[in-house]
Amino acid sequence: MPKWKELKRFCERDGWELYKDTDHYFYRKRDEDGNIRRTKVSKGSGEIHRAMWQSILKKQLQVTQEYFNSKI
């Protein structure tokens, strides 16, 4: 499973906008059709738990594991 820092790196490399920096990093990305995807990245250093990671990929990032891996 990826670590939180790898999710942050993905967002930075894939063109996501950091729009809030508090106890977490908050990123968003506008699709060509106008939809806005959002994700929240912990400032912790640990791994993301499997169930949470699957949810982040599917519901927030809306990318495949392979696409994610190609950006980190």
C-alpha positions as a LaTeX table, in Angstrom:
\begin{tabular}{lrrr}
\hline
Residue & $x$ (\AA) & $y$ (\AA) & $z$ (\AA) \\
\hline
Met1 & 0.00 & 0.00 & 0.00 \\
Pro2 & 1.24 & 3.49 & $-0.73$ \\
Lys3 & 2.25 & 5.96 & 1.94 \\
Trp4 & 0.67 & 9.36 & 2.42 \\
Lys5 & 3.76 & 11.07 & 1.00 \\
Glu6 & 3.32 & 9.08 & $-2.23$ \\
Leu7 & $-0.28$ & 10.26 & $-2.53$ \\
Lys8 & 0.95 & 13.85 & $-2.08$ \\
Arg9 & 3.62 & 13.31 & $-4.76$ \\
Phe10 & 0.98 & 11.89 & $-7.12$ \\
Cys11 & $-1.20$ & 14.97 & $-6.68$ \\
Glu12 & 1.71 & 17.31 & $-7.34$ \\
Arg13 & 2.87 & 15.43 & $-10.45$ \\
Asp14 & $-0.64$ & 14.93 & $-11.85$ \\
Gly15 & $-1.56$ & 18.63 & $-11.76$ \\
Trp16 & $-3.79$ & 18.75 & $-8.71$ \\
Glu17 & $-4.15$ & 22.14 & $-7.01$ \\
Leu18 & $-3.28$ & 22.46 & $-3.31$ \\
Tyr19 & $-6.12$ & 24.66 & $-2.09$ \\
Lys20 & $-5.86$ & 24.26 & 1.68 \\
Asp21 & $-2.98$ & 23.37 & 4.00 \\
Thr22 & $-4.07$ & 22.75 & 7.59 \\
Asp23 & $-3.59$ & 19.55 & 9.58 \\
His24 & $-4.03$ & 17.83 & 6.18 \\
Tyr25 & $-3.28$ & 18.79 & 2.58 \\
Phe26 & $-6.41$ & 19.38 & 0.49 \\
Tyr27 & $-6.12$ & 18.96 & $-3.28$ \\
Arg28 & $-8.56$ & 19.41 & $-6.14$ \\
Lys29 & $-8.49$ & 18.91 & $-9.88$ \\
Arg30 & $-10.98$ & 20.13 & $-12.47$ \\
Asp31 & $-11.72$ & 17.70 & $-15.29$ \\
Glu32 & $-12.27$ & 18.80 & $-18.89$ \\
Asp33 & $-16.01$ & 18.31 & $-18.45$ \\
Gly34 & $-16.08$ & 20.67 & $-15.44$ \\
Asn35 & $-16.27$ & 18.08 & $-12.67$ \\
Ile36 & $-14.05$ & 18.73 & $-9.67$ \\
Arg37 & $-12.29$ & 15.83 & $-7.94$ \\
Arg38 & $-11.05$ & 16.38 & $-4.38$ \\
Thr39 & $-8.81$ & 14.46 & $-2.03$ \\
Lys40 & $-7.38$ & 14.96 & 1.45 \\
Val41 & $-3.82$ & 13.86 & 2.25 \\
Ser42 & $-2.65$ & 13.20 & 5.79 \\
Lys43 & 0.59 & 14.80 & 6.91 \\
Gly44 & 1.43 & 11.50 & 8.62 \\
Ser45 & 4.23 & 9.28 & 7.38 \\
Gly46 & 2.59 & 5.88 & 7.50 \\
Glu47 & 0.96 & 3.62 & 4.95 \\
Ile48 & $-2.62$ & 4.10 & 3.85 \\
His49 & $-4.79$ & 1.17 & 4.97 \\
Arg50 & $-6.00$ & $-1.10$ & 2.16 \\
Ala51 & $-9.75$ & $-0.35$ & 2.42 \\
Met52 & $-9.14$ & 3.39 & 2.66 \\
Trp53 & $-6.74$ & 3.27 & $-0.30$ \\
Gln54 & $-9.27$ & 1.47 & $-2.49$ \\
Ser55 & $-11.85$ & 4.12 & $-1.63$ \\
Ile56 & $-9.44$ & 6.99 & $-2.37$ \\
Leu57 & $-8.53$ & 5.50 & $-5.76$ \\
Lys58 & $-12.12$ & 4.87 & $-6.81$ \\
Lys59 & $-14.07$ & 7.78 & $-5.31$ \\
Gln60 & $-11.58$ & 10.63 & $-4.98$ \\
Leu61 & $-8.76$ & 10.21 & $-7.50$ \\
Gln62 & $-10.87$ & 8.22 & $-9.99$ \\
Val63 & $-7.78$ & 6.58 & $-11.53$ \\
Thr64 & $-6.42$ & 3.06 & $-11.78$ \\
Gln65 & $-3.62$ & 1.71 & $-9.61$ \\
Glu66 & $-1.45$ & 1.52 & $-12.74$ \\
Tyr67 & $-2.01$ & 5.21 & $-13.55$ \\
Phe68 & $-1.23$ & 6.16 & $-9.95$ \\
Asn69 & 1.98 & 4.09 & $-10.03$ \\
Ser70 & 3.08 & 5.78 & $-13.27$ \\
Lys71 & 3.01 & 9.20 & $-11.58$ \\
Ile72 & 4.83 & 8.46 & $-8.35$ \\
\hline
\end{tabular}
